[in-house]
Amino acid sequence: MTKADLRKKYKALRQALTEHQIDDYSLTIANQLLSLDIWNKDFYHIFLTIEEQKEINTDYILNILAGKDKHIVISKSNFEDYSMSHFLLTDNTSIKKNSYNIPEPVDGIEIQSKQLEVVFIPLLAFDSKGHRVGYGKGFYDRFLEACKPETIKIGLSFFEPETEIIDTSINDIQLDFCVTTEKVYQFS
């Protein structure tokens, strides 16, 4: 399927999920992450949940990271150039939803992409080769391009992979892992 077709399909599938299902699936995915050999790093980037889009509830992963005393980094989106700036999440970080309902830090200590060692990535769909479909603006592809090559890229999905996304491009950054409620997929 094409990215556009997959976006439509998975947005509909996600909208059909109940709050209870989202909560259960999110907890299962967070627990699946514990099996990965990624917890010896310092800087972890994570997205904050857009509830209106019925995204994975990342609070469980945030709790794991905080419990392991990791540096947690969150982003602020710039819709003029589709870039993201990254900030350390601290007890003093003020979070506010932007006009797209994305929870973002108001300000804080800026962190460079090259400092990030693990990035948890939102997605609508992914395929068996580690390609992902996001919302289509390219924020994460631009961001991941600026990270170190060895940065671990982990997609989080309520759904299992498609066989193939037929319209991937050379600018698409592939995942190293994708974690679902059923299993952990490893690519590369």
C-alpha positions as CSV (number, residue, x, y, z in Angstrom):
1,M,0.0,0.0,0.0
2,T,1.0,3.6,-0.4
3,K,1.8,5.9,2.5
4,A,-1.4,7.9,1.8
5,D,-3.6,4.7,1.8
6,L,-1.8,3.5,5.0
7,R,-2.4,6.8,6.7
8,K,-6.1,6.6,6.0
9,K,-6.4,3.0,7.1
10,Y,-4.4,3.3,10.3
11,K,-6.0,6.6,11.4
12,A,-9.4,4.9,11.1
13,L,-8.1,1.8,13.0
14,R,-6.7,4.0,15.7
15,Q,-9.9,6.0,16.0
16,A,-11.8,2.7,16.6
17,L,-9.7,2.0,19.7
18,T,-11.3,2.6,23.1
19,E,-9.5,4.5,25.9
20,H,-9.2,1.2,27.8
21,Q,-7.6,-0.5,24.8
22,I,-5.2,2.3,24.3
23,D,-4.2,2.2,28.0
24,D,-3.7,-1.6,28.0
25,Y,-1.8,-1.6,24.7
26,S,0.4,1.3,25.8
27,L,1.3,-0.6,29.0
28,T,2.1,-3.8,27.1
29,I,4.3,-1.9,24.7
30,A,6.2,-0.2,27.6
31,N,6.7,-3.6,29.2
32,Q,8.0,-5.1,25.8
33,L,10.6,-2.3,25.7
34,L,12.2,-3.6,28.9
35,S,13.4,-6.7,26.9
36,L,15.6,-4.5,24.7
37,D,19.3,-3.9,25.4
38,I,18.9,-0.1,25.3
39,W,18.9,0.9,28.9
40,N,22.7,1.6,29.3
41,K,22.4,4.9,27.5
42,D,22.0,8.4,28.9
43,F,19.9,10.6,26.5
44,Y,16.4,9.3,25.5
45,H,14.1,11.3,23.2
46,I,10.4,10.6,23.5
47,F,7.2,12.1,22.1
48,L,4.4,13.3,24.3
49,T,1.1,11.7,23.5
50,I,-1.4,13.5,21.3
51,E,-4.5,12.2,22.9
52,E,-6.8,13.5,20.1
53,Q,-4.9,11.3,17.6
54,K,-5.3,8.3,19.9
55,E,-1.5,7.9,20.1
56,I,0.3,5.5,22.4
57,N,0.3,6.7,26.0
58,T,4.0,7.4,26.5
59,D,3.5,8.1,30.3
60,Y,4.5,4.4,31.0
61,I,7.7,4.8,29.1
62,L,8.4,8.2,30.8
63,N,8.0,6.4,34.2
64,I,10.5,3.7,33.2
65,L,13.0,6.4,32.0
66,A,12.5,8.4,35.2
67,G,12.9,5.3,37.3
68,K,16.2,4.5,35.6
69,D,17.3,8.1,36.1
70,K,17.8,8.8,32.4
71,H,18.0,12.2,30.7
72,I,14.6,12.5,29.0
73,V,14.3,14.8,26.0
74,I,11.1,16.1,24.4
75,S,10.5,18.3,21.3
76,K,8.9,21.4,20.1
77,S,7.7,21.6,16.5
78,N,8.3,24.4,14.1
79,F,5.5,24.3,11.5
80,E,7.2,27.0,9.3
81,D,10.2,24.8,8.3
82,Y,9.0,21.4,9.7
83,S,11.9,21.2,12.1
84,M,12.0,20.2,15.8
85,S,14.0,21.6,18.7
86,H,14.7,19.4,21.7
87,F,14.6,20.2,25.4
88,L,15.5,18.3,28.6
89,L,12.4,17.3,30.5
90,T,12.9,18.4,34.1
91,D,10.6,18.9,37.1
92,N,10.4,22.6,36.1
93,T,9.5,22.0,32.5
94,S,6.2,23.7,31.6
95,I,4.2,21.8,29.0
96,K,1.6,23.4,26.8
97,K,-0.4,22.1,23.8
98,N,0.2,23.9,20.5
99,S,-2.5,24.6,17.9
100,Y,-2.2,21.0,16.6
101,N,-2.8,19.6,20.2
102,I,0.8,18.5,20.4
103,P,2.1,18.8,24.0
104,E,5.3,20.7,24.0
105,P,7.8,22.3,26.4
106,V,7.4,26.1,26.6
107,D,11.1,26.5,27.1
108,G,14.0,24.9,28.8
109,I,17.5,23.5,28.4
110,E,18.1,22.8,24.7
111,I,19.6,19.5,23.7
112,Q,21.2,18.9,20.3
113,S,20.1,15.9,18.1
114,K,23.6,14.5,18.1
115,Q,23.4,14.0,21.9
116,L,20.5,11.7,21.6
117,E,21.2,8.0,21.9
118,V,17.7,6.4,21.8
119,V,14.7,7.9,20.0
120,F,11.1,6.6,20.5
121,I,9.2,7.4,17.3
122,P,5.5,7.9,16.8
123,L,4.0,6.3,13.7
124,L,0.8,5.3,12.0
125,A,2.1,2.2,10.3
126,F,5.3,0.4,9.5
127,D,6.4,-2.5,7.2
128,S,8.5,-5.6,7.6
129,K,11.6,-3.8,6.4
130,G,11.5,-1.0,9.1
131,H,10.0,1.7,7.0
132,R,7.4,3.9,8.8
133,V,4.5,6.1,7.9
134,G,4.0,9.1,10.0
135,Y,1.6,12.1,9.6
136,G,3.3,13.1,6.4
137,K,5.2,16.4,7.3
138,G,8.6,14.8,7.5
139,F,9.4,16.2,11.0
140,Y,11.0,12.9,12.2
141,D,12.9,12.2,9.0
142,R,14.6,15.6,9.3
143,F,15.2,15.1,13.0
144,L,16.6,11.6,12.6
145,E,18.8,12.7,9.8
146,A,20.5,15.1,12.3
147,C,21.1,12.4,14.9
148,K,24.3,10.3,15.0
149,P,24.1,7.2,12.7
150,E,24.3,4.9,15.8
151,T,21.3,6.5,17.5
152,I,18.8,3.7,18.2
153,K,15.5,4.4,16.4
154,I,12.5,2.6,18.0
155,G,9.0,2.9,16.5
156,L,5.9,2.3,18.8
157,S,2.8,0.8,17.2
158,F,-0.5,-0.6,18.3
159,F,-0.6,-2.6,15.1
160,E,1.5,-5.3,13.4
161,P,3.6,-4.5,10.3
162,E,2.4,-4.2,6.7
163,T,4.3,-6.4,4.2
164,E,5.6,-3.4,2.3
165,I,5.2,0.4,1.9
166,I,5.5,0.8,-1.8
167,D,6.4,4.5,-2.0
168,T,9.3,4.8,0.3
169,S,12.1,7.3,-0.6
170,I,15.8,7.6,0.0
171,N,15.0,10.3,2.5
172,D,13.0,8.0,4.7
173,I,14.9,7.0,7.8
174,Q,14.4,3.3,8.7
175,L,13.7,2.1,12.2
176,D,16.1,-0.2,14.1
177,F,13.2,-1.7,16.1
178,C,9.4,-1.4,16.2
179,V,7.6,-2.5,19.4
180,T,4.0,-3.6,19.2
181,T,1.7,-5.4,21.7
182,E,2.6,-8.7,20.1
183,K,6.4,-8.6,19.7
184,V,9.6,-6.6,19.2
185,Y,10.6,-6.3,15.5
186,Q,14.3,-5.8,14.8
187,F,15.6,-4.3,11.5
188,S,19.1,-3.8,10.2
